[in-house]
Amino acid sequence: MNKRKNTKEINSSKKLLVKNTFLQGAFISTLGIVISKILGIIYVIPFHAIVKEQGGALYGYAYTIYSLFMGLSSAGIPLAVSKIISEYYTMGYYNAKERAFRLGRNISLLLGLIAFIVLFIFAPNIAHAVLGELKGGNTLQDVTLVIRIISTAIIVVPLLSIYRGYLEGHKYLTPTSVSNVVEQVVRVFLIIFGSFFAIKVFNQSIATAVGIAVFGATAGAIIAYFYLLDIVRKNKKTLSEKVKKVKEPIITNGAILKKIFWYSFPFIMIDVFKSLYDFVDMTTVVKTLGENLNYTTSDAESIMSVISTWGNKFNMIISSVSTGVIVSLIPNLTASFVEGNKKDVNKKVNQSFQVLLFLTIPMTIGLSMLASPVWEVFYGASKYGAKVFSYFVYVALFISIYTTAVTVVQVLKDYKIVFISLFSGALLKALLNVWLMLYFDSIGLRPYYGSITATIIGYFVSLIICMYSLSKRFNINYKNTLKEFLRVIIGVVFMVGSLCILKIFVPILVSNRFMNILVIALYSIVGASVYFFVMIKLGTVKRIFGEEILSKFKRKIKHTK
């Protein structure tokens, strides 16, 4: 009886291990990440009500530092492991594949421990670099506390990511998507209930509540890690199966370590330089607004909280589309590249950009148009919230496209261009940030728009560098993608036009939260319907996603009827 039960459990877990094609993988990964991000948005309604904007700024400080140190320690290793496993698996090097996984896991654990120790010890110094001598908001002790608490996540998250990379390298994407959702559910639960009980029940400080909230990252990662560990152990036979029978060459651990380093370094640089954008904002926006432009510390931190925390939650929905595409793209593109299939490489690169443009452009413009009711629903009335977010949302669009482009460049091993594009963008951000804020203020524009513009310029220049390199070095032809981009713009024009007409009859600005939800729902349904109708009529959906996916979608609609 027990034997039959164990067999049933193993078979049940194996149902998750189904290989995915590129588009299937992109869809599954994106769906899991989008669900996680939606959960990450929903919690901000009660969390914002509990900790307010000052707590949001404190939460943002912790996560900005955490992201930077994650990038410096081991953020690139899981993606490198995914790429190496896909490469060795494609060639039939199964022994080397398993050793690469174990080595990657050990390196991530070691680097995570080192990063944790450094961050924990130097948290007071980092807090001083963030706030300086400013008074009237969060204190140095508050920032130190939340940084030390979130540093514990750096021990666990890299290990979790390695297991995700291991499964993704085999093109098993469903378990990793499930783990994303599990991690987020645990995290959201602790954020909401932990902060609520801290302030409302035990009358603790905002810093304590935010400290419990940021510990959610550690707790969620631990649960998700044990979930994936269980999946890998139960499916050890499947993951060790040798599909190709080739004579495997002798590959030393040193050679694998060298490959892990060279593959992970560009990914680490991507994360580090992206975190530098946030770090530049964190160390200049509040100070510039407070010291040079006569904003109160409270107002300056309120604006910063939109950029670092509250607005970023919505931006992550858009960015999750590119993350899903990338998770599927890395193993599939690596396999095509290793096999020398240039035609398939060109197809997958263009397909990635087309899917991304098709989904993210209307999402971005729609969110920008609905900034006021969206902000009212999630955060309530705010002096700066909707004003900052209506422009800040465009950052997500440029980040999404650039992240995909630089990942392609990295997979195709053009590491020099990876570094040049990252460095150029981050340097422009650092040089322009304060100057553009002061310049925008001098010509009568909102100064914080200058900081956002500096971010967009940085990512745009980096994107151009990557796309030019792909065209010149790898003969990537963007002709079809450009045509689909123009068709997407036509669809967006029709979408915006329909919403402008709707606005005559149903005004966007309403003060009631329930009415705002109805307005958002109505505008979203009308806008999405018009956009997809135009895209279907222009043939864009069929060309990007294929006849098979479109037919399946139509059959499901008919079945629901």
C-alpha positions as CSV (number, residue, x, y, z in Angstrom):
1,M,0.0,0.0,0.0
2,N,2.8,2.4,1.0
3,K,4.7,1.5,-2.2
4,R,1.7,2.2,-4.3
5,K,1.2,5.5,-2.6
6,N,4.9,6.5,-3.1
7,T,4.7,5.6,-6.8
8,K,1.6,7.8,-7.1
9,E,3.3,10.7,-5.5
10,I,6.3,10.4,-7.7
11,N,4.2,10.2,-10.8
12,S,2.2,13.2,-9.7
13,S,5.4,15.3,-9.3
14,K,6.6,14.1,-12.7
15,K,3.5,15.6,-14.3
16,L,5.2,19.0,-13.7
17,L,8.3,17.9,-15.7
18,V,7.1,18.4,-19.2
19,K,9.5,20.0,-21.7
20,N,8.3,23.3,-23.2
21,T,8.9,24.8,-26.7
22,F,10.1,28.4,-26.8
23,L,6.7,30.1,-27.0
24,Q,5.1,27.6,-24.6
25,G,8.0,28.3,-22.1
26,A,7.7,32.0,-22.6
27,F,3.9,31.8,-21.9
28,I,4.3,29.6,-18.8
29,S,7.1,31.6,-17.4
30,T,5.4,34.9,-18.0
31,L,2.1,33.6,-16.5
32,G,3.9,32.5,-13.3
33,I,5.8,35.7,-13.0
34,V,2.8,37.9,-13.8
35,I,0.7,36.1,-11.2
36,S,3.5,36.7,-8.7
37,K,3.7,40.4,-9.6
38,I,-0.1,40.7,-9.4
39,L,0.1,39.3,-5.9
40,G,2.9,41.8,-5.3
41,I,0.6,44.6,-6.3
42,I,-2.5,43.5,-4.4
43,Y,-0.6,43.4,-1.1
44,V,0.4,47.1,-1.4
45,I,-3.2,48.2,-0.8
46,P,-3.2,47.1,2.9
47,F,0.6,47.5,3.3
48,H,0.5,51.2,2.1
49,A,-2.5,51.8,4.5
50,I,-0.5,50.4,7.4
51,V,3.0,51.9,6.9
52,K,2.2,55.0,4.7
53,E,4.6,56.7,2.4
54,Q,7.4,57.0,5.0
55,G,7.3,53.2,5.5
56,G,7.3,52.8,1.7
57,A,10.4,54.8,1.4
58,L,12.1,52.7,4.1
59,Y,11.0,49.5,2.4
60,G,12.4,50.9,-0.9
61,Y,15.8,51.6,0.8
62,A,16.1,48.0,2.0
63,Y,15.2,46.5,-1.4
64,T,17.5,48.8,-3.4
65,I,20.5,47.8,-1.3
66,Y,19.4,44.1,-1.3
67,S,19.1,44.1,-5.1
68,L,22.6,45.6,-5.5
69,F,24.2,43.1,-3.2
70,M,22.3,40.2,-4.8
71,G,23.8,41.3,-8.1
72,L,27.3,41.6,-6.7
73,S,27.2,38.2,-5.0
74,S,25.5,35.6,-7.2
75,A,22.6,36.9,-9.2
76,G,24.2,35.9,-12.5
77,I,25.2,32.4,-11.5
78,P,21.7,30.8,-11.8
79,L,21.2,32.1,-15.3
80,A,24.7,30.9,-16.2
81,V,23.9,27.5,-14.8
82,S,20.7,27.4,-16.9
83,K,22.8,28.3,-20.0
84,I,25.6,25.7,-19.2
85,I,23.1,22.9,-18.5
86,S,21.2,23.6,-21.7
87,E,24.5,23.7,-23.6
88,Y,25.8,20.4,-22.1
89,Y,22.4,18.7,-22.3
90,T,22.2,19.6,-26.0
91,M,25.7,18.1,-26.7
92,G,25.0,15.0,-24.5
93,Y,27.5,15.8,-21.8
94,Y,25.5,14.5,-18.9
95,N,28.2,14.1,-16.3
96,A,29.5,17.6,-16.8
97,K,25.9,18.9,-16.6
98,E,25.4,17.5,-13.1
99,R,28.8,18.7,-11.9
100,A,28.1,22.2,-13.2
101,F,24.9,22.2,-11.2
102,R,26.6,21.2,-8.0
103,L,29.5,23.6,-8.5
104,G,27.1,26.5,-9.2
105,R,25.1,25.6,-6.0
106,N,28.2,25.6,-3.8
107,I,29.5,28.9,-5.3
108,S,26.2,30.6,-4.8
109,L,26.0,29.5,-1.2
110,L,29.5,30.7,-0.4
111,L,29.1,34.1,-2.1
112,G,25.7,34.6,-0.5
113,L,27.2,34.0,3.0
114,I,30.0,36.5,2.2
115,A,27.5,39.2,0.9
116,F,25.3,38.6,4.0
117,I,28.2,39.2,6.4
118,V,29.4,42.3,4.6
119,L,25.9,43.8,4.4
120,F,25.1,43.1,8.0
121,I,28.3,44.6,9.3
122,F,28.3,47.8,7.1
123,A,24.6,48.5,7.3
124,P,25.1,51.7,9.4
125,N,27.6,53.1,6.9
126,I,25.1,52.4,4.0
127,A,22.3,54.0,5.9
128,H,24.4,57.2,6.3
129,A,25.2,57.2,2.6
130,V,21.5,57.1,1.9
131,L,20.2,59.8,4.3
132,G,23.2,61.9,5.1
133,E,22.2,64.5,7.7
134,L,18.6,64.8,6.7
135,K,16.1,64.9,9.6
136,G,12.3,64.6,9.8
137,G,11.8,61.3,8.1
138,N,13.3,57.8,8.6
139,T,16.3,57.6,10.9
140,L,19.7,56.1,10.4
141,Q,18.7,53.4,12.9
142,D,15.6,52.5,11.0
143,V,17.4,52.1,7.7
144,T,20.2,50.1,9.4
145,L,17.6,47.7,10.9
146,V,15.7,46.9,7.6
147,I,19.0,46.5,5.7
148,R,20.2,43.9,8.3
149,I,17.0,42.0,8.2
150,I,16.7,41.8,4.4
151,S,20.4,40.7,4.2
152,T,19.3,37.2,5.5
153,A,17.6,36.6,2.1
154,I,20.9,36.7,0.4
155,I,21.8,33.4,2.0
156,V,18.7,31.6,0.6
157,V,17.7,33.3,-2.7
158,P,20.8,32.3,-4.6
159,L,20.3,28.6,-3.7
160,L,16.6,28.8,-4.8
161,S,17.7,30.5,-8.1
162,I,20.2,27.7,-8.8
163,Y,17.5,25.1,-8.6
164,R,15.4,27.2,-10.9
165,G,18.3,27.5,-13.4
166,Y,18.8,23.7,-13.2
167,L,15.3,22.9,-14.2
168,E,15.1,25.8,-16.8
169,G,18.3,24.5,-18.4
170,H,16.4,21.2,-19.1
171,K,13.4,23.3,-20.5
172,Y,11.2,22.3,-17.5
173,L,9.6,25.6,-16.8
174,T,6.3,24.8,-15.0
175,P,7.9,23.9,-11.6
176,T,9.9,27.2,-11.6
177,S,6.8,29.1,-12.4
178,V,4.9,27.4,-9.5
179,S,7.9,28.2,-7.2
180,N,7.6,31.9,-8.1
181,V,4.0,31.9,-7.0
182,V,4.7,29.9,-3.8
183,E,7.5,32.3,-2.9
184,Q,5.3,35.3,-3.5
185,V,2.3,34.0,-1.5
186,V,4.4,33.4,1.6
187,R,6.1,36.8,1.2
188,V,2.8,38.6,0.8
189,F,1.2,36.8,3.7
190,L,4.1,37.9,6.0
191,I,4.1,41.5,4.7
192,I,0.4,42.1,5.3
193,F,-0.1,40.2,8.5
194,G,3.3,40.8,10.0
195,S,3.1,44.6,9.5
196,F,-0.5,44.7,10.6
197,F,0.1,42.9,13.9
198,A,3.3,44.9,14.6
199,I,1.5,48.3,14.3
200,K,-2.2,47.7,15.0
201,V,-1.9,44.9,17.7
202,F,1.5,45.3,19.4
203,N,1.9,49.1,18.8
204,Q,5.4,48.8,17.4
205,S,7.2,51.3,15.2
206,I,6.9,51.6,11.4
207,A,10.6,50.4,11.3
208,T,9.6,47.2,13.1
209,A,6.7,46.6,10.7
210,V,8.8,47.2,7.6
211,G,11.5,45.0,9.1
212,I,9.0,42.1,9.4
213,A,7.8,42.9,5.9
214,V,11.2,42.7,4.3
215,F,11.9,39.4,6.2
216,G,9.1,38.0,3.9
217,A,11.7,37.8,1.1
218,T,13.7,35.3,3.3
219,A,10.7,33.3,4.4
220,G,9.2,33.0,0.9
221,A,12.6,31.9,-0.6
222,I,13.0,29.2,2.1
223,I,9.5,27.6,1.3
224,A,10.0,27.9,-2.5
225,Y,13.5,26.3,-2.1
226,F,12.2,23.2,-0.3
227,Y,9.5,22.9,-2.9
228,L,12.0,22.8,-5.8
229,L,14.3,20.6,-3.8
230,D,11.5,18.1,-3.4
231,I,10.7,18.2,-7.2
232,V,14.4,17.6,-8.1
233,R,14.8,14.7,-5.7
234,K,11.6,13.0,-6.8
235,N,12.5,13.4,-10.5
236,K,16.2,12.6,-10.2
237,K,15.9,9.7,-12.7
238,T,14.2,11.8,-15.3
239,L,16.7,14.7,-14.9
240,S,19.6,12.2,-15.2
241,E,18.2,10.5,-18.3
242,K,20.6,10.3,-21.2
243,V,18.8,11.2,-24.4
244,K,21.9,11.3,-26.6
245,K,24.6,8.6,-26.6
246,V,27.9,10.3,-27.3
247,K,31.4,9.9,-26.0
248,E,31.7,12.6,-23.4
249,P,35.1,14.3,-23.3
250,I,36.9,14.9,-20.1
251,I,35.8,18.2,-18.7
252,T,37.5,19.2,-15.4
253,N,35.9,21.1,-12.6
254,G,38.3,23.9,-13.3
255,A,37.0,24.2,-16.8
256,I,33.4,24.2,-15.6
257,L,34.2,26.8,-13.0
258,K,35.8,29.0,-15.6
259,K,32.7,28.6,-17.8
260,I,30.4,29.5,-14.9
261,F,32.5,32.6,-14.2
262,W,32.5,33.8,-17.8
263,Y,28.8,33.1,-18.3
264,S,27.7,34.5,-15.0
265,F,29.8,37.7,-15.1
266,P,27.7,39.5,-17.8
267,F,24.5,38.5,-16.0
268,I,25.9,39.8,-12.7
269,M,26.9,43.0,-14.5
270,I,23.4,43.4,-15.8
271,D,21.9,43.1,-12.3
272,V,24.6,45.3,-10.8
273,F,24.2,48.1,-13.3
274,K,20.4,48.0,-13.2
275,S,20.7,48.3,-9.4
276,L,23.1,51.3,-9.9
277,Y,20.2,53.2,-11.5
278,D,18.2,52.7,-8.3
279,F,21.2,53.6,-6.2
280,V,21.7,56.8,-8.1
281,D,18.1,57.8,-7.5
282,M,18.3,56.7,-3.9
283,T,21.4,58.9,-3.1
284,T,20.4,61.9,-5.2
285,V,16.7,62.4,-5.5
286,V,15.8,63.1,-1.9
287,K,18.9,65.2,-1.3
288,T,18.5,67.3,-4.5
289,L,14.8,67.9,-3.9
290,G,15.4,68.7,-0.2
291,E,18.6,70.7,-0.3
292,N,18.5,72.4,-3.7
293,L,14.8,72.7,-4.6
294,N,13.2,73.5,-1.2
295,Y,11.0,70.4,-1.0
296,T,10.3,69.1,2.6
297,T,12.0,65.9,3.5
298,S,8.6,64.3,3.8
299,D,7.6,65.4,0.3
300,A,11.0,64.3,-1.1
301,E,10.7,60.9,0.5
302,S,7.1,60.6,-0.8
303,I,8.3,61.1,-4.3
304,M,11.2,58.7,-3.8
305,S,8.8,56.1,-2.5
306,V,6.9,56.2,-5.8
307,I,10.1,55.6,-7.8
308,S,11.6,53.0,-5.4
309,T,8.6,51.1,-4.1
310,W,5.0,51.9,-4.9
311,G,5.3,52.8,-8.6
312,N,7.8,50.1,-9.1
313,K,5.1,47.5,-8.2
314,F,3.1,48.4,-11.3
315,N,6.2,48.6,-13.4
316,M,7.1,45.0,-12.4
317,I,3.9,43.8,-14.2
318,I,5.3,45.1,-17.4
319,S,8.8,44.0,-16.7
320,S,7.6,40.5,-15.9
321,V,6.7,40.0,-19.6
322,S,10.3,40.3,-20.5
323,T,11.4,38.1,-17.6
324,G,9.1,35.4,-18.8
325,V,10.4,35.7,-22.4
326,I,14.0,35.6,-21.1
327,V,13.6,32.5,-19.0
328,S,12.4,30.6,-22.1
329,L,14.8,32.4,-24.4
330,I,18.1,31.5,-22.7
331,P,17.9,27.6,-23.0
332,N,16.2,27.7,-26.4
333,L,18.5,30.3,-27.9
334,T,21.6,28.6,-26.4
335,A,20.6,25.3,-28.0
336,S,20.1,26.9,-31.4
337,F,23.4,28.8,-31.1
338,V,25.3,25.6,-30.0
339,E,23.9,23.7,-33.0
340,G,25.0,26.6,-35.3
341,N,21.4,27.2,-36.5
342,K,21.7,30.9,-37.5
343,K,18.2,31.0,-39.1
344,D,16.6,29.7,-35.9
345,V,18.7,32.2,-33.8
346,N,17.4,35.1,-36.0
347,K,13.8,33.8,-35.7
348,K,13.9,33.5,-31.9
349,V,15.5,36.9,-31.4
350,N,12.9,38.6,-33.5
351,Q,10.1,36.6,-32.0
352,S,11.2,37.7,-28.6
353,F,11.1,41.4,-29.5
354,Q,7.8,41.0,-31.3
355,V,6.1,39.3,-28.4
356,L,7.5,41.9,-26.0
357,L,6.5,44.9,-28.1
358,F,3.0,43.4,-28.7
359,L,2.3,43.1,-25.0
360,T,4.3,45.9,-23.3
361,I,3.5,48.9,-25.4
362,P,-0.3,48.9,-24.9
363,M,0.2,47.9,-21.2
364,T,2.5,50.9,-20.6
365,I,0.4,53.5,-22.4
366,G,-2.8,52.1,-20.8
367,L,-1.3,52.3,-17.3
368,S,-0.1,55.8,-17.9
369,M,-3.6,57.0,-19.0
370,L,-5.2,55.4,-16.0
371,A,-2.5,56.5,-13.5
372,S,-4.9,58.6,-11.4
373,P,-7.6,56.0,-10.8
374,V,-5.1,53.2,-10.4
375,W,-3.2,55.1,-7.8
376,E,-6.4,56.0,-6.0
377,V,-7.5,52.4,-5.9
378,F,-4.3,51.0,-4.6
379,Y,-2.9,53.8,-2.4
380,G,-5.6,56.4,-1.9
381,A,-5.2,60.1,-2.3
382,S,-1.6,61.2,-2.9
383,K,0.0,64.6,-3.6
384,Y,2.6,63.1,-5.9
385,G,1.7,59.5,-6.5
386,A,-0.2,59.6,-9.8
387,K,1.9,62.6,-11.1
388,V,5.2,60.7,-10.7
389,F,3.8,57.3,-11.9
390,S,2.1,58.5,-15.1
391,Y,5.6,59.2,-16.5
392,F,7.6,56.7,-14.4
393,V,5.7,53.8,-16.0
394,Y,7.6,54.3,-19.3
395,V,10.8,53.3,-17.5
396,A,9.4,49.8,-17.4
397,L,8.9,49.7,-21.2
398,F,12.6,50.6,-21.9
399,I,13.9,48.3,-19.2
400,S,11.9,45.4,-20.6
401,I,13.1,45.8,-24.2
402,Y,16.7,46.5,-23.1
403,T,16.9,43.5,-20.7
404,T,15.8,41.2,-23.5
405,A,18.3,42.7,-26.0
406,V,21.3,42.5,-23.6
407,T,20.3,38.9,-22.6
408,V,20.4,38.0,-26.3
409,V,23.8,39.6,-26.7
410,Q,25.1,37.8,-23.6
411,V,23.8,34.4,-24.8
412,L,25.5,34.9,-28.1
413,K,28.7,35.6,-26.1
414,D,29.4,39.2,-27.1
415,Y,30.5,40.1,-23.6
416,K,32.3,43.3,-24.6
417,I,29.1,44.9,-25.9
418,V,27.2,43.7,-22.8
419,F,29.7,45.7,-20.7
420,I,29.8,48.7,-23.0
421,S,26.0,49.0,-23.2
422,L,25.6,48.7,-19.4
423,F,28.4,51.1,-18.5
424,S,27.2,53.7,-21.1
425,G,23.7,53.7,-19.8
426,A,24.6,53.8,-16.1
427,L,27.2,56.6,-16.7
428,L,24.6,58.7,-18.5
429,K,22.2,58.1,-15.6
430,A,24.7,59.2,-13.0
431,L,25.9,62.3,-15.0
432,L,22.4,63.5,-16.0
433,N,20.3,62.7,-12.9
434,V,20.9,65.8,-10.8
435,W,21.5,68.1,-13.8
436,L,18.2,67.2,-15.4
437,M,16.3,67.6,-12.2
438,L,17.6,71.1,-11.8
439,Y,17.1,71.9,-15.5
440,F,13.5,70.7,-15.5
441,D,12.8,72.8,-12.5
442,S,14.4,75.9,-14.2
443,I,12.1,75.6,-17.2
444,G,8.9,75.1,-15.2
445,L,8.7,71.3,-15.4
446,R,8.4,68.9,-12.4
447,P,12.0,68.3,-11.3
448,Y,11.5,64.6,-10.5
449,Y,10.6,64.1,-14.2
450,G,14.3,64.9,-14.8
451,S,15.4,61.9,-12.8
452,I,13.0,59.7,-14.7
453,T,14.1,61.1,-18.1
454,A,17.8,60.3,-17.1
455,T,16.8,56.7,-16.6
456,I,15.0,56.5,-19.9
457,I,17.9,58.0,-21.8
458,G,20.3,55.6,-20.1
459,Y,18.4,52.5,-21.1
460,F,17.6,53.8,-24.6
461,V,21.2,54.4,-25.4
462,S,22.1,50.9,-24.0
463,L,19.4,49.4,-26.2
464,I,20.6,51.0,-29.4
465,I,24.2,49.8,-28.7
466,C,23.0,46.2,-28.2
467,M,20.7,46.1,-31.2
468,Y,23.3,47.6,-33.5
469,S,25.8,45.0,-32.3
470,L,23.3,42.1,-33.0
471,S,22.7,43.5,-36.5
472,K,26.4,43.9,-37.3
473,R,28.0,40.8,-35.6
474,F,25.2,38.2,-35.9
475,N,23.3,39.5,-39.0
476,I,20.1,39.8,-37.0
477,N,17.6,41.3,-39.4
478,Y,14.9,43.5,-37.7
479,K,12.9,44.1,-40.9
480,N,9.9,42.0,-39.8
481,T,10.1,43.2,-36.2
482,L,10.0,46.8,-37.4
483,K,6.9,46.1,-39.5
484,E,5.1,44.5,-36.5
485,F,6.2,47.4,-34.3
486,L,4.5,49.8,-36.7
487,R,1.3,47.6,-36.7
488,V,1.4,47.7,-32.9
489,I,1.6,51.5,-33.0
490,I,-1.5,51.5,-35.3
491,G,-3.3,49.2,-32.8
492,V,-2.3,51.5,-29.9
493,V,-3.5,54.6,-31.8
494,F,-6.9,53.0,-32.2
495,M,-6.8,52.0,-28.5
496,V,-6.0,55.5,-27.3
497,G,-8.5,57.0,-29.7
498,S,-11.3,54.8,-28.3
499,L,-10.4,55.6,-24.7
500,C,-10.4,59.3,-25.5
501,I,-13.9,59.0,-26.9
502,L,-14.9,56.9,-23.9
503,K,-13.5,59.7,-21.6
504,I,-16.2,62.1,-23.0
505,F,-18.9,59.9,-21.6
506,V,-17.1,58.3,-18.6
507,P,-14.6,60.7,-16.9
508,I,-11.5,59.1,-15.5
509,L,-11.2,61.3,-12.4
510,V,-13.5,60.1,-9.7
511,S,-12.8,60.1,-5.9
512,N,-14.7,57.0,-4.9
513,R,-12.5,53.8,-4.7
514,F,-15.3,51.5,-5.9
515,M,-16.1,53.8,-8.8
516,N,-12.4,53.9,-9.7
517,I,-12.3,50.1,-9.9
518,L,-15.3,50.2,-12.3
519,V,-13.6,52.9,-14.4
520,I,-10.4,50.9,-14.6
521,A,-12.3,47.8,-15.6
522,L,-14.3,49.5,-18.2
523,Y,-11.3,51.3,-19.8
524,S,-9.2,48.1,-19.7
525,I,-11.9,46.0,-21.4
526,V,-12.6,48.7,-24.1
527,G,-8.9,49.4,-24.7
528,A,-7.8,45.8,-24.8
529,S,-10.8,44.8,-27.0
530,V,-10.1,47.5,-29.6
531,Y,-6.3,46.8,-29.5
532,F,-6.7,43.0,-30.0
533,F,-9.4,43.4,-32.6
534,V,-7.1,45.7,-34.7
535,M,-4.1,43.3,-34.2
536,I,-6.1,40.3,-35.3
537,K,-7.4,42.2,-38.4
538,L,-3.8,43.2,-39.3
539,G,-2.7,39.6,-38.9
540,T,-0.1,40.5,-36.2
541,V,-1.4,37.9,-33.7
542,K,-1.2,35.2,-36.2
543,R,2.3,36.1,-37.4
544,I,3.8,36.5,-33.9
545,F,2.2,33.6,-32.1
546,G,1.4,31.3,-35.0
547,E,-1.7,29.7,-36.4
548,E,-1.7,26.8,-33.8
549,I,-1.8,29.1,-30.7
550,L,-4.5,31.3,-32.3
551,S,-6.6,28.3,-33.2
552,K,-6.3,26.9,-29.6
553,F,-7.4,30.3,-28.3
554,K,-10.4,30.4,-30.6
555,R,-11.4,26.8,-29.6
556,K,-11.2,27.7,-25.9
557,I,-13.5,30.7,-26.5
558,K,-16.0,28.6,-28.4
559,H,-15.8,25.9,-25.7
560,T,-16.6,28.5,-22.9
561,K,-19.6,29.6,-24.8
